Amino acid sequence: MNLQGKVWKFGNDVDTDIIIAARYLNSSDPVELAKHCMEDGDPTFASKVGSGDIMLAGKNFGCGSSREHAPIAIKAAGVSCVVAKSFARIFYRNSFNIGLPIFECAEAIDEINEGDVITVNVETGAITNQTTGKTYQAVPIPDFMRKIIDAGGLISYVKGRVNQDV
C-alpha cells in the first residue's frame, strides 16, 4: 500500500501540547480534535492540511504527555502518516494503537521540503519524493504492527482476532 500526499514539515521536539493543546482535552471526539491539530505550532494547519497529506518532523516527535489525543488529532485531520527522525516512545505506541502509520528516516527529513509531494510505501518503508525523484529508506513497520494499522488500530485488530476465534 502506498500513501501519497503533500508534506507539512515541523521541527525537533514537537510535544503533545503543540500537537493538541491541553485546553482541548475535554473532548475525545476526533472531529473536534482535528480542528485544533497543531494549532499552537501553526494556527492555520488544520485549515490547510488535506486528506492524505503527510507530516514530517525532526527528532523526538510527540514528546511530553502520554495522551492518545495527539495521534488521534493528527489522523482525524486527514494526515495519512508521519515521518520523523525519531519519535517519543509513548507517542510511537499510541500511533499504532489508533492506526496511524509512522516512519523513522533522518535523511528524508533533512532533504524533503514542505510542499513537496511524497509517496510512502507502507510495506517496505520506501519514501519517494515525487517532486525531486529521490528515494529514501525508512525503517519498515514490522508485519504484526502493519496488521494493526490495516485493521484501523489495536481495538479493531483485537476485535477481529476474537471474532476469528469464535
Phi and psi in radians as a Rosetta constraint file:
Dihedral C 1 N 2 CA 2 C 2 CIRCULARHARMONIC -1.915 0.35
Dihedral N 2 CA 2 C 2 N 3 CIRCULARHARMONIC 2.423 0.35
Dihedral C 2 N 3 CA 3 C 3 CIRCULARHARMONIC -1.929 0.35
Dihedral N 3 CA 3 C 3 N 4 CIRCULARHARMONIC 2.321 0.35
Dihedral C 3 N 4 CA 4 C 4 CIRCULARHARMONIC -2.335 0.35
Dihedral N 4 CA 4 C 4 N 5 CIRCULARHARMONIC 2.386 0.35
Dihedral C 4 N 5 CA 5 C 5 CIRCULARHARMONIC -3.006 0.35
Dihedral N 5 CA 5 C 5 N 6 CIRCULARHARMONIC 3.015 0.35
Dihedral C 5 N 6 CA 6 C 6 CIRCULARHARMONIC -1.319 0.35
Dihedral N 6 CA 6 C 6 N 7 CIRCULARHARMONIC 2.511 0.35
Dihedral C 6 N 7 CA 7 C 7 CIRCULARHARMONIC -1.565 0.35
Dihedral N 7 CA 7 C 7 N 8 CIRCULARHARMONIC 2.342 0.35
Dihedral C 7 N 8 CA 8 C 8 CIRCULARHARMONIC -2.057 0.35
Dihedral N 8 CA 8 C 8 N 9 CIRCULARHARMONIC 2.139 0.35
Dihedral C 8 N 9 CA 9 C 9 CIRCULARHARMONIC -1.969 0.35
Dihedral N 9 CA 9 C 9 N 10 CIRCULARHARMONIC 2.378 0.35
Dihedral C 9 N 10 CA 10 C 10 CIRCULARHARMONIC -2.269 0.35
Dihedral N 10 CA 10 C 10 N 11 CIRCULARHARMONIC 2.908 0.35
Dihedral C 10 N 11 CA 11 C 11 CIRCULARHARMONIC -1.564 0.35
Dihedral N 11 CA 11 C 11 N 12 CIRCULARHARMONIC -2.719 0.35
Dihedral C 11 N 12 CA 12 C 12 CIRCULARHARMONIC -1.427 0.35
Dihedral N 12 CA 12 C 12 N 13 CIRCULARHARMONIC 2.702 0.35
Dihedral C 12 N 13 CA 13 C 13 CIRCULARHARMONIC 0.977 0.35
Dihedral N 13 CA 13 C 13 N 14 CIRCULARHARMONIC 0.694 0.35
Dihedral C 13 N 14 CA 14 C 14 CIRCULARHARMONIC -1.284 0.35
Dihedral N 14 CA 14 C 14 N 15 CIRCULARHARMONIC 1.959 0.35
Dihedral C 14 N 15 CA 15 C 15 CIRCULARHARMONIC -1.610 0.35
Dihedral N 15 CA 15 C 15 N 16 CIRCULARHARMONIC 2.966 0.35
Dihedral C 15 N 16 CA 16 C 16 CIRCULARHARMONIC -1.133 0.35
Dihedral N 16 CA 16 C 16 N 17 CIRCULARHARMONIC -0.395 0.35
Dihedral C 16 N 17 CA 17 C 17 CIRCULARHARMONIC -1.256 0.35
Dihedral N 17 CA 17 C 17 N 18 CIRCULARHARMONIC -0.483 0.35
Dihedral C 17 N 18 CA 18 C 18 CIRCULARHARMONIC -1.329 0.35
Dihedral N 18 CA 18 C 18 N 19 CIRCULARHARMONIC -0.728 0.35
Dihedral C 18 N 19 CA 19 C 19 CIRCULARHARMONIC -1.088 0.35
Dihedral N 19 CA 19 C 19 N 20 CIRCULARHARMONIC -0.848 0.35
Dihedral C 19 N 20 CA 20 C 20 CIRCULARHARMONIC -2.559 0.35
Dihedral N 20 CA 20 C 20 N 21 CIRCULARHARMONIC 1.967 0.35
Dihedral C 20 N 21 CA 21 C 21 CIRCULARHARMONIC -1.115 0.35
Dihedral N 21 CA 21 C 21 N 22 CIRCULARHARMONIC 2.569 0.35
Dihedral C 21 N 22 CA 22 C 22 CIRCULARHARMONIC -0.979 0.35
Dihedral N 22 CA 22 C 22 N 23 CIRCULARHARMONIC -0.498 0.35
Dihedral C 22 N 23 CA 23 C 23 CIRCULARHARMONIC -1.138 0.35
Dihedral N 23 CA 23 C 23 N 24 CIRCULARHARMONIC -0.232 0.35
Dihedral C 23 N 24 CA 24 C 24 CIRCULARHARMONIC -1.819 0.35
Dihedral N 24 CA 24 C 24 N 25 CIRCULARHARMONIC 0.094 0.35
Dihedral C 24 N 25 CA 25 C 25 CIRCULARHARMONIC -1.351 0.35
Dihedral N 25 CA 25 C 25 N 26 CIRCULARHARMONIC -0.039 0.35
Dihedral C 25 N 26 CA 26 C 26 CIRCULARHARMONIC -1.324 0.35
Dihedral N 26 CA 26 C 26 N 27 CIRCULARHARMONIC -0.065 0.35
Dihedral C 26 N 27 CA 27 C 27 CIRCULARHARMONIC -2.085 0.35
Dihedral N 27 CA 27 C 27 N 28 CIRCULARHARMONIC 2.498 0.35
Dihedral C 27 N 28 CA 28 C 28 CIRCULARHARMONIC -2.002 0.35
Dihedral N 28 CA 28 C 28 N 29 CIRCULARHARMONIC 0.180 0.35
Dihedral C 28 N 29 CA 29 C 29 CIRCULARHARMONIC -1.291 0.35
Dihedral N 29 CA 29 C 29 N 30 CIRCULARHARMONIC 2.024 0.35
Dihedral C 29 N 30 CA 30 C 30 CIRCULARHARMONIC -0.965 0.35
Dihedral N 30 CA 30 C 30 N 31 CIRCULARHARMONIC -0.666 0.35
Dihedral C 30 N 31 CA 31 C 31 CIRCULARHARMONIC -1.104 0.35
Dihedral N 31 CA 31 C 31 N 32 CIRCULARHARMONIC -0.755 0.35
Dihedral C 31 N 32 CA 32 C 32 CIRCULARHARMONIC -1.163 0.35
Dihedral N 32 CA 32 C 32 N 33 CIRCULARHARMONIC -0.754 0.35
Dihedral C 32 N 33 CA 33 C 33 CIRCULARHARMONIC -1.099 0.35
Dihedral N 33 CA 33 C 33 N 34 CIRCULARHARMONIC -0.679 0.35
Dihedral C 33 N 34 CA 34 C 34 CIRCULARHARMONIC -1.034 0.35
Dihedral N 34 CA 34 C 34 N 35 CIRCULARHARMONIC -0.611 0.35
Dihedral C 34 N 35 CA 35 C 35 CIRCULARHARMONIC -1.086 0.35
Dihedral N 35 CA 35 C 35 N 36 CIRCULARHARMONIC -0.387 0.35
Dihedral C 35 N 36 CA 36 C 36 CIRCULARHARMONIC -2.033 0.35
Dihedral N 36 CA 36 C 36 N 37 CIRCULARHARMONIC 0.193 0.35
Dihedral C 36 N 37 CA 37 C 37 CIRCULARHARMONIC -1.060 0.35
Dihedral N 37 CA 37 C 37 N 38 CIRCULARHARMONIC 2.215 0.35
Dihedral C 37 N 38 CA 38 C 38 CIRCULARHARMONIC 1.098 0.35
Dihedral N 38 CA 38 C 38 N 39 CIRCULARHARMONIC 0.287 0.35
Dihedral C 38 N 39 CA 39 C 39 CIRCULARHARMONIC -0.962 0.35
Dihedral N 39 CA 39 C 39 N 40 CIRCULARHARMONIC -0.702 0.35
Dihedral C 39 N 40 CA 40 C 40 CIRCULARHARMONIC -1.418 0.35
Dihedral N 40 CA 40 C 40 N 41 CIRCULARHARMONIC -0.204 0.35
Dihedral C 40 N 41 CA 41 C 41 CIRCULARHARMONIC -1.688 0.35
Dihedral N 41 CA 41 C 41 N 42 CIRCULARHARMONIC -0.677 0.35
Dihedral C 41 N 42 CA 42 C 42 CIRCULARHARMONIC -2.610 0.35
Dihedral N 42 CA 42 C 42 N 43 CIRCULARHARMONIC 1.694 0.35
Dihedral C 42 N 43 CA 43 C 43 CIRCULARHARMONIC -1.002 0.35
Dihedral N 43 CA 43 C 43 N 44 CIRCULARHARMONIC -0.316 0.35
Dihedral C 43 N 44 CA 44 C 44 CIRCULARHARMONIC -1.756 0.35
Dihedral N 44 CA 44 C 44 N 45 CIRCULARHARMONIC -0.007 0.35
Dihedral C 44 N 45 CA 45 C 45 CIRCULARHARMONIC -0.950 0.35
Dihedral N 45 CA 45 C 45 N 46 CIRCULARHARMONIC -0.901 0.35
Dihedral C 45 N 46 CA 46 C 46 CIRCULARHARMONIC -1.056 0.35
Dihedral N 46 CA 46 C 46 N 47 CIRCULARHARMONIC -0.512 0.35
Dihedral C 46 N 47 CA 47 C 47 CIRCULARHARMONIC -1.485 0.35
Dihedral N 47 CA 47 C 47 N 48 CIRCULARHARMONIC -0.282 0.35
Dihedral C 47 N 48 CA 48 C 48 CIRCULARHARMONIC -1.743 0.35
Dihedral N 48 CA 48 C 48 N 49 CIRCULARHARMONIC -0.579 0.35
Dihedral C 48 N 49 CA 49 C 49 CIRCULARHARMONIC -1.153 0.35
Dihedral N 49 CA 49 C 49 N 50 CIRCULARHARMONIC 2.427 0.35
Dihedral C 49 N 50 CA 50 C 50 CIRCULARHARMONIC -1.895 0.35
Dihedral N 50 CA 50 C 50 N 51 CIRCULARHARMONIC 2.799 0.35
Dihedral C 50 N 51 CA 51 C 51 CIRCULARHARMONIC -1.036 0.35
Dihedral N 51 CA 51 C 51 N 52 CIRCULARHARMONIC 2.199 0.35
Dihedral C 51 N 52 CA 52 C 52 CIRCULARHARMONIC 1.628 0.35
Dihedral N 52 CA 52 C 52 N 53 CIRCULARHARMONIC -0.154 0.35
Dihedral C 52 N 53 CA 53 C 53 CIRCULARHARMONIC -1.082 0.35
Dihedral N 53 CA 53 C 53 N 54 CIRCULARHARMONIC 2.863 0.35
Dihedral C 53 N 54 CA 54 C 54 CIRCULARHARMONIC -2.216 0.35
Dihedral N 54 CA 54 C 54 N 55 CIRCULARHARMONIC 2.346 0.35
Dihedral C 54 N 55 CA 55 C 55 CIRCULARHARMONIC -1.654 0.35
Dihedral N 55 CA 55 C 55 N 56 CIRCULARHARMONIC 2.415 0.35
Dihedral C 55 N 56 CA 56 C 56 CIRCULARHARMONIC -2.096 0.35
Dihedral N 56 CA 56 C 56 N 57 CIRCULARHARMONIC 2.539 0.35
Dihedral C 56 N 57 CA 57 C 57 CIRCULARHARMONIC -2.659 0.35
Dihedral N 57 CA 57 C 57 N 58 CIRCULARHARMONIC 2.892 0.35
Dihedral C 57 N 58 CA 58 C 58 CIRCULARHARMONIC -1.367 0.35
Dihedral N 58 CA 58 C 58 N 59 CIRCULARHARMONIC -2.519 0.35
Dihedral C 58 N 59 CA 59 C 59 CIRCULARHARMONIC -1.428 0.35
Dihedral N 59 CA 59 C 59 N 60 CIRCULARHARMONIC 2.686 0.35
Dihedral C 59 N 60 CA 60 C 60 CIRCULARHARMONIC 1.090 0.35
Dihedral N 60 CA 60 C 60 N 61 CIRCULARHARMONIC 0.651 0.35
Dihedral C 60 N 61 CA 61 C 61 CIRCULARHARMONIC -1.146 0.35
Dihedral N 61 CA 61 C 61 N 62 CIRCULARHARMONIC 2.355 0.35
Dihedral C 61 N 62 CA 62 C 62 CIRCULARHARMONIC 1.462 0.35
Dihedral N 62 CA 62 C 62 N 63 CIRCULARHARMONIC 0.338 0.35
Dihedral C 62 N 63 CA 63 C 63 CIRCULARHARMONIC -1.197 0.35
Dihedral N 63 CA 63 C 63 N 64 CIRCULARHARMONIC 2.971 0.35
Dihedral C 63 N 64 CA 64 C 64 CIRCULARHARMONIC 1.842 0.35
Dihedral N 64 CA 64 C 64 N 65 CIRCULARHARMONIC -2.422 0.35
Dihedral C 64 N 65 CA 65 C 65 CIRCULARHARMONIC -1.256 0.35
Dihedral N 65 CA 65 C 65 N 66 CIRCULARHARMONIC 2.914 0.35
Dihedral C 65 N 66 CA 66 C 66 CIRCULARHARMONIC -1.647 0.35
Dihedral N 66 CA 66 C 66 N 67 CIRCULARHARMONIC 0.286 0.35
Dihedral C 66 N 67 CA 67 C 67 CIRCULARHARMONIC -1.131 0.35
Dihedral N 67 CA 67 C 67 N 68 CIRCULARHARMONIC 2.384 0.35
Dihedral C 67 N 68 CA 68 C 68 CIRCULARHARMONIC -1.314 0.35
Dihedral N 68 CA 68 C 68 N 69 CIRCULARHARMONIC -0.216 0.35
Dihedral C 68 N 69 CA 69 C 69 CIRCULARHARMONIC -0.982 0.35
Dihedral N 69 CA 69 C 69 N 70 CIRCULARHARMONIC -0.568 0.35
Dihedral C 69 N 70 CA 70 C 70 CIRCULARHARMONIC -1.126 0.35
Dihedral N 70 CA 70 C 70 N 71 CIRCULARHARMONIC -0.989 0.35
Dihedral C 70 N 71 CA 71 C 71 CIRCULARHARMONIC -1.175 0.35
Dihedral N 71 CA 71 C 71 N 72 CIRCULARHARMONIC -0.498 0.35
Dihedral C 71 N 72 CA 72 C 72 CIRCULARHARMONIC -1.094 0.35
Dihedral N 72 CA 72 C 72 N 73 CIRCULARHARMONIC -0.771 0.35
Dihedral C 72 N 73 CA 73 C 73 CIRCULARHARMONIC -1.078 0.35
Dihedral N 73 CA 73 C 73 N 74 CIRCULARHARMONIC -0.742 0.35
Dihedral C 73 N 74 CA 74 C 74 CIRCULARHARMONIC -1.101 0.35
Dihedral N 74 CA 74 C 74 N 75 CIRCULARHARMONIC -0.872 0.35
Dihedral C 74 N 75 CA 75 C 75 CIRCULARHARMONIC -1.105 0.35
Dihedral N 75 CA 75 C 75 N 76 CIRCULARHARMONIC -0.763 0.35
Dihedral C 75 N 76 CA 76 C 76 CIRCULARHARMONIC -1.178 0.35
Dihedral N 76 CA 76 C 76 N 77 CIRCULARHARMONIC -0.442 0.35
Dihedral C 76 N 77 CA 77 C 77 CIRCULARHARMONIC -1.257 0.35
Dihedral N 77 CA 77 C 77 N 78 CIRCULARHARMONIC -0.190 0.35
Dihedral C 77 N 78 CA 78 C 78 CIRCULARHARMONIC 1.888 0.35
Dihedral N 78 CA 78 C 78 N 79 CIRCULARHARMONIC -0.037 0.35
Dihedral C 78 N 79 CA 79 C 79 CIRCULARHARMONIC -1.191 0.35
Dihedral N 79 CA 79 C 79 N 80 CIRCULARHARMONIC 2.252 0.35
Dihedral C 79 N 80 CA 80 C 80 CIRCULARHARMONIC -1.469 0.35
Dihedral N 80 CA 80 C 80 N 81 CIRCULARHARMONIC -0.482 0.35
Dihedral C 80 N 81 CA 81 C 81 CIRCULARHARMONIC -2.908 0.35
Dihedral N 81 CA 81 C 81 N 82 CIRCULARHARMONIC 2.906 0.35
Dihedral C 81 N 82 CA 82 C 82 CIRCULARHARMONIC -2.160 0.35
Dihedral N 82 CA 82 C 82 N 83 CIRCULARHARMONIC 2.351 0.35
Dihedral C 82 N 83 CA 83 C 83 CIRCULARHARMONIC -2.066 0.35
Dihedral N 83 CA 83 C 83 N 84 CIRCULARHARMONIC 2.255 0.35
Dihedral C 83 N 84 CA 84 C 84 CIRCULARHARMONIC -2.516 0.35
Dihedral N 84 CA 84 C 84 N 85 CIRCULARHARMONIC 2.899 0.35
Dihedral C 84 N 85 CA 85 C 85 CIRCULARHARMONIC -1.150 0.35
Dihedral N 85 CA 85 C 85 N 86 CIRCULARHARMONIC -0.701 0.35
Dihedral C 85 N 86 CA 86 C 86 CIRCULARHARMONIC -2.825 0.35
Dihedral N 86 CA 86 C 86 N 87 CIRCULARHARMONIC 2.811 0.35
Dihedral C 86 N 87 CA 87 C 87 CIRCULARHARMONIC -2.142 0.35
Dihedral N 87 CA 87 C 87 N 88 CIRCULARHARMONIC 2.576 0.35
Dihedral C 87 N 88 CA 88 C 88 CIRCULARHARMONIC -1.105 0.35
Dihedral N 88 CA 88 C 88 N 89 CIRCULARHARMONIC 2.448 0.35
Dihedral C 88 N 89 CA 89 C 89 CIRCULARHARMONIC -1.060 0.35
Dihedral N 89 CA 89 C 89 N 90 CIRCULARHARMONIC -0.716 0.35
Dihedral C 89 N 90 CA 90 C 90 CIRCULARHARMONIC -1.205 0.35
Dihedral N 90 CA 90 C 90 N 91 CIRCULARHARMONIC -0.653 0.35
Dihedral C 90 N 91 CA 91 C 91 CIRCULARHARMONIC -1.115 0.35
Dihedral N 91 CA 91 C 91 N 92 CIRCULARHARMONIC -0.715 0.35
Dihedral C 91 N 92 CA 92 C 92 CIRCULARHARMONIC -0.957 0.35
Dihedral N 92 CA 92 C 92 N 93 CIRCULARHARMONIC -0.897 0.35
Dihedral C 92 N 93 CA 93 C 93 CIRCULARHARMONIC -1.186 0.35
Dihedral N 93 CA 93 C 93 N 94 CIRCULARHARMONIC -0.739 0.35
Dihedral C 93 N 94 CA 94 C 94 CIRCULARHARMONIC -1.070 0.35
Dihedral N 94 CA 94 C 94 N 95 CIRCULARHARMONIC -0.615 0.35
Dihedral C 94 N 95 CA 95 C 95 CIRCULARHARMONIC -1.085 0.35
Dihedral N 95 CA 95 C 95 N 96 CIRCULARHARMONIC -0.819 0.35
Dihedral C 95 N 96 CA 96 C 96 CIRCULARHARMONIC -1.163 0.35
Dihedral N 96 CA 96 C 96 N 97 CIRCULARHARMONIC -0.665 0.35
Dihedral C 96 N 97 CA 97 C 97 CIRCULARHARMONIC -1.013 0.35
Dihedral N 97 CA 97 C 97 N 98 CIRCULARHARMONIC -0.570 0.35
Dihedral C 97 N 98 CA 98 C 98 CIRCULARHARMONIC -1.792 0.35
Dihedral N 98 CA 98 C 98 N 99 CIRCULARHARMONIC 0.050 0.35
Dihedral C 98 N 99 CA 99 C 99 CIRCULARHARMONIC 1.527 0.35
Dihedral N 99 CA 99 C 99 N 100 CIRCULARHARMONIC 0.442 0.35
Dihedral C 99 N 100 CA 100 C 100 CIRCULARHARMONIC -1.747 0.35
Dihedral N 100 CA 100 C 100 N 101 CIRCULARHARMONIC 1.978 0.35
Dihedral C 100 N 101 CA 101 C 101 CIRCULARHARMONIC -1.213 0.35
Dihedral N 101 CA 101 C 101 N 102 CIRCULARHARMONIC 2.383 0.35
Dihedral C 101 N 102 CA 102 C 102 CIRCULARHARMONIC -2.326 0.35
Dihedral N 102 CA 102 C 102 N 103 CIRCULARHARMONIC 2.601 0.35
Dihedral C 102 N 103 CA 103 C 103 CIRCULARHARMONIC -2.406 0.35
Dihedral N 103 CA 103 C 103 N 104 CIRCULARHARMONIC 2.494 0.35
Dihedral C 103 N 104 CA 104 C 104 CIRCULARHARMONIC -1.850 0.35
Dihedral N 104 CA 104 C 104 N 105 CIRCULARHARMONIC 2.194 0.35
Dihedral C 104 N 105 CA 105 C 105 CIRCULARHARMONIC -2.835 0.35
Dihedral N 105 CA 105 C 105 N 106 CIRCULARHARMONIC 1.666 0.35
Dihedral C 105 N 106 CA 106 C 106 CIRCULARHARMONIC -1.093 0.35
Dihedral N 106 CA 106 C 106 N 107 CIRCULARHARMONIC -0.739 0.35
Dihedral C 106 N 107 CA 107 C 107 CIRCULARHARMONIC -1.052 0.35
Dihedral N 107 CA 107 C 107 N 108 CIRCULARHARMONIC -0.731 0.35
Dihedral C 107 N 108 CA 108 C 108 CIRCULARHARMONIC -1.090 0.35
Dihedral N 108 CA 108 C 108 N 109 CIRCULARHARMONIC -0.711 0.35
Dihedral C 108 N 109 CA 109 C 109 CIRCULARHARMONIC -1.101 0.35
Dihedral N 109 CA 109 C 109 N 110 CIRCULARHARMONIC -0.689 0.35
Dihedral C 109 N 110 CA 110 C 110 CIRCULARHARMONIC -1.210 0.35
Dihedral N 110 CA 110 C 110 N 111 CIRCULARHARMONIC -0.466 0.35
Dihedral C 110 N 111 CA 111 C 111 CIRCULARHARMONIC -1.935 0.35
Dihedral N 111 CA 111 C 111 N 112 CIRCULARHARMONIC -0.389 0.35
Dihedral C 111 N 112 CA 112 C 112 CIRCULARHARMONIC -1.506 0.35
Dihedral N 112 CA 112 C 112 N 113 CIRCULARHARMONIC 2.408 0.35
Dihedral C 112 N 113 CA 113 C 113 CIRCULARHARMONIC -1.815 0.35
Dihedral N 113 CA 113 C 113 N 114 CIRCULARHARMONIC 2.672 0.35
Dihedral C 113 N 114 CA 114 C 114 CIRCULARHARMONIC -1.022 0.35
Dihedral N 114 CA 114 C 114 N 115 CIRCULARHARMONIC 2.403 0.35
Dihedral C 114 N 115 CA 115 C 115 CIRCULARHARMONIC 1.682 0.35
Dihedral N 115 CA 115 C 115 N 116 CIRCULARHARMONIC -0.364 0.35
Dihedral C 115 N 116 CA 116 C 116 CIRCULARHARMONIC -1.100 0.35
Dihedral N 116 CA 116 C 116 N 117 CIRCULARHARMONIC 2.737 0.35
Dihedral C 116 N 117 CA 117 C 117 CIRCULARHARMONIC -1.850 0.35
Dihedral N 117 CA 117 C 117 N 118 CIRCULARHARMONIC 2.229 0.35
Dihedral C 117 N 118 CA 118 C 118 CIRCULARHARMONIC -2.192 0.35
Dihedral N 118 CA 118 C 118 N 119 CIRCULARHARMONIC 2.756 0.35
Dihedral C 118 N 119 CA 119 C 119 CIRCULARHARMONIC -2.083 0.35
Dihedral N 119 CA 119 C 119 N 120 CIRCULARHARMONIC 2.320 0.35
Dihedral C 119 N 120 CA 120 C 120 CIRCULARHARMONIC -2.055 0.35
Dihedral N 120 CA 120 C 120 N 121 CIRCULARHARMONIC 2.132 0.35
Dihedral C 120 N 121 CA 121 C 121 CIRCULARHARMONIC -1.503 0.35
Dihedral N 121 CA 121 C 121 N 122 CIRCULARHARMONIC 1.971 0.35
Dihedral C 121 N 122 CA 122 C 122 CIRCULARHARMONIC -1.135 0.35
Dihedral N 122 CA 122 C 122 N 123 CIRCULARHARMONIC -0.595 0.35
Dihedral C 122 N 123 CA 123 C 123 CIRCULARHARMONIC -1.277 0.35
Dihedral N 123 CA 123 C 123 N 124 CIRCULARHARMONIC -0.744 0.35
Dihedral C 123 N 124 CA 124 C 124 CIRCULARHARMONIC -1.771 0.35
Dihedral N 124 CA 124 C 124 N 125 CIRCULARHARMONIC -0.364 0.35
Dihedral C 124 N 125 CA 125 C 125 CIRCULARHARMONIC 1.452 0.35
Dihedral N 125 CA 125 C 125 N 126 CIRCULARHARMONIC 0.110 0.35
Dihedral C 125 N 126 CA 126 C 126 CIRCULARHARMONIC -1.245 0.35
Dihedral N 126 CA 126 C 126 N 127 CIRCULARHARMONIC 2.296 0.35
Dihedral C 126 N 127 CA 127 C 127 CIRCULARHARMONIC -2.037 0.35
Dihedral N 127 CA 127 C 127 N 128 CIRCULARHARMONIC 2.095 0.35
Dihedral C 127 N 128 CA 128 C 128 CIRCULARHARMONIC -2.007 0.35
Dihedral N 128 CA 128 C 128 N 129 CIRCULARHARMONIC 2.171 0.35
Dihedral C 128 N 129 CA 129 C 129 CIRCULARHARMONIC -1.428 0.35
Dihedral N 129 CA 129 C 129 N 130 CIRCULARHARMONIC 1.859 0.35
Dihedral C 129 N 130 CA 130 C 130 CIRCULARHARMONIC -1.162 0.35
Dihedral N 130 CA 130 C 130 N 131 CIRCULARHARMONIC -0.411 0.35
Dihedral C 130 N 131 CA 131 C 131 CIRCULARHARMONIC -1.283 0.35
Dihedral N 131 CA 131 C 131 N 132 CIRCULARHARMONIC -0.700 0.35
Dihedral C 131 N 132 CA 132 C 132 CIRCULARHARMONIC -1.893 0.35
Dihedral N 132 CA 132 C 132 N 133 CIRCULARHARMONIC -0.313 0.35
Dihedral C 132 N 133 CA 133 C 133 CIRCULARHARMONIC 1.505 0.35
Dihedral N 133 CA 133 C 133 N 134 CIRCULARHARMONIC -0.028 0.35
Dihedral C 133 N 134 CA 134 C 134 CIRCULARHARMONIC -1.458 0.35
Dihedral N 134 CA 134 C 134 N 135 CIRCULARHARMONIC 2.495 0.35
Dihedral C 134 N 135 CA 135 C 135 CIRCULARHARMONIC -2.009 0.35
Dihedral N 135 CA 135 C 135 N 136 CIRCULARHARMONIC 2.487 0.35
Dihedral C 135 N 136 CA 136 C 136 CIRCULARHARMONIC -2.174 0.35
Dihedral N 136 CA 136 C 136 N 137 CIRCULARHARMONIC 2.783 0.35
Dihedral C 136 N 137 CA 137 C 137 CIRCULARHARMONIC -2.035 0.35
Dihedral N 137 CA 137 C 137 N 138 CIRCULARHARMONIC 1.952 0.35
Dihedral C 137 N 138 CA 138 C 138 CIRCULARHARMONIC -1.512 0.35
Dihedral N 138 CA 138 C 138 N 139 CIRCULARHARMONIC 2.869 0.35
Dihedral C 138 N 139 CA 139 C 139 CIRCULARHARMONIC -1.162 0.35
Dihedral N 139 CA 139 C 139 N 140 CIRCULARHARMONIC 2.106 0.35
Dihedral C 139 N 140 CA 140 C 140 CIRCULARHARMONIC -1.149 0.35
Dihedral N 140 CA 140 C 140 N 141 CIRCULARHARMONIC 2.650 0.35
Dihedral C 140 N 141 CA 141 C 141 CIRCULARHARMONIC -1.358 0.35
Dihedral N 141 CA 141 C 141 N 142 CIRCULARHARMONIC 2.253 0.35
Dihedral C 141 N 142 CA 142 C 142 CIRCULARHARMONIC -1.005 0.35
Dihedral N 142 CA 142 C 142 N 143 CIRCULARHARMONIC 2.617 0.35
Dihedral C 142 N 143 CA 143 C 143 CIRCULARHARMONIC -0.904 0.35
Dihedral N 143 CA 143 C 143 N 144 CIRCULARHARMONIC -0.831 0.35
Dihedral C 143 N 144 CA 144 C 144 CIRCULARHARMONIC -1.144 0.35
Dihedral N 144 CA 144 C 144 N 145 CIRCULARHARMONIC -0.543 0.35
Dihedral C 144 N 145 CA 145 C 145 CIRCULARHARMONIC -1.369 0.35
Dihedral N 145 CA 145 C 145 N 146 CIRCULARHARMONIC -0.519 0.35
Dihedral C 145 N 146 CA 146 C 146 CIRCULARHARMONIC -1.155 0.35
Dihedral N 146 CA 146 C 146 N 147 CIRCULARHARMONIC -0.576 0.35
Dihedral C 146 N 147 CA 147 C 147 CIRCULARHARMONIC -1.116 0.35
Dihedral N 147 CA 147 C 147 N 148 CIRCULARHARMONIC -0.635 0.35
Dihedral C 147 N 148 CA 148 C 148 CIRCULARHARMONIC -1.141 0.35
Dihedral N 148 CA 148 C 148 N 149 CIRCULARHARMONIC -0.769 0.35
Dihedral C 148 N 149 CA 149 C 149 CIRCULARHARMONIC -1.048 0.35
Dihedral N 149 CA 149 C 149 N 150 CIRCULARHARMONIC -0.858 0.35
Dihedral C 149 N 150 CA 150 C 150 CIRCULARHARMONIC -1.034 0.35
Dihedral N 150 CA 150 C 150 N 151 CIRCULARHARMONIC -0.573 0.35
Dihedral C 150 N 151 CA 151 C 151 CIRCULARHARMONIC -1.373 0.35
Dihedral N 151 CA 151 C 151 N 152 CIRCULARHARMONIC -0.194 0.35
Dihedral C 151 N 152 CA 152 C 152 CIRCULARHARMONIC 1.664 0.35
Dihedral N 152 CA 152 C 152 N 153 CIRCULARHARMONIC 0.142 0.35
Dihedral C 152 N 153 CA 153 C 153 CIRCULARHARMONIC 2.331 0.35
Dihedral N 153 CA 153 C 153 N 154 CIRCULARHARMONIC 3.005 0.35
Dihedral C 153 N 154 CA 154 C 154 CIRCULARHARMONIC -1.115 0.35
Dihedral N 154 CA 154 C 154 N 155 CIRCULARHARMONIC -0.752 0.35
Dihedral C 154 N 155 CA 155 C 155 CIRCULARHARMONIC -1.089 0.35
Dihedral N 155 CA 155 C 155 N 156 CIRCULARHARMONIC -0.816 0.35
Dihedral C 155 N 156 CA 156 C 156 CIRCULARHARMONIC -1.099 0.35
Dihedral N 156 CA 156 C 156 N 157 CIRCULARHARMONIC -0.676 0.35
Dihedral C 156 N 157 CA 157 C 157 CIRCULARHARMONIC -1.084 0.35
Dihedral N 157 CA 157 C 157 N 158 CIRCULARHARMONIC -0.837 0.35
Dihedral C 157 N 158 CA 158 C 158 CIRCULARHARMONIC -1.120 0.35
Dihedral N 158 CA 158 C 158 N 159 CIRCULARHARMONIC -0.751 0.35
Dihedral C 158 N 159 CA 159 C 159 CIRCULARHARMONIC -1.027 0.35
Dihedral N 159 CA 159 C 159 N 160 CIRCULARHARMONIC -0.722 0.35
Dihedral C 159 N 160 CA 160 C 160 CIRCULARHARMONIC -1.122 0.35
Dihedral N 160 CA 160 C 160 N 161 CIRCULARHARMONIC -0.696 0.35
Dihedral C 160 N 161 CA 161 C 161 CIRCULARHARMONIC -1.172 0.35
Dihedral N 161 CA 161 C 161 N 162 CIRCULARHARMONIC -0.731 0.35
Dihedral C 161 N 162 CA 162 C 162 CIRCULARHARMONIC -1.102 0.35
Dihedral N 162 CA 162 C 162 N 163 CIRCULARHARMONIC -0.762 0.35
Dihedral C 162 N 163 CA 163 C 163 CIRCULARHARMONIC -1.124 0.35
Dihedral N 163 CA 163 C 163 N 164 CIRCULARHARMONIC -0.531 0.35
Dihedral C 163 N 164 CA 164 C 164 CIRCULARHARMONIC -1.214 0.35
Dihedral N 164 CA 164 C 164 N 165 CIRCULARHARMONIC -0.586 0.35
Dihedral C 164 N 165 CA 165 C 165 CIRCULARHARMONIC -1.401 0.35
Dihedral N 165 CA 165 C 165 N 166 CIRCULARHARMONIC -0.266 0.35
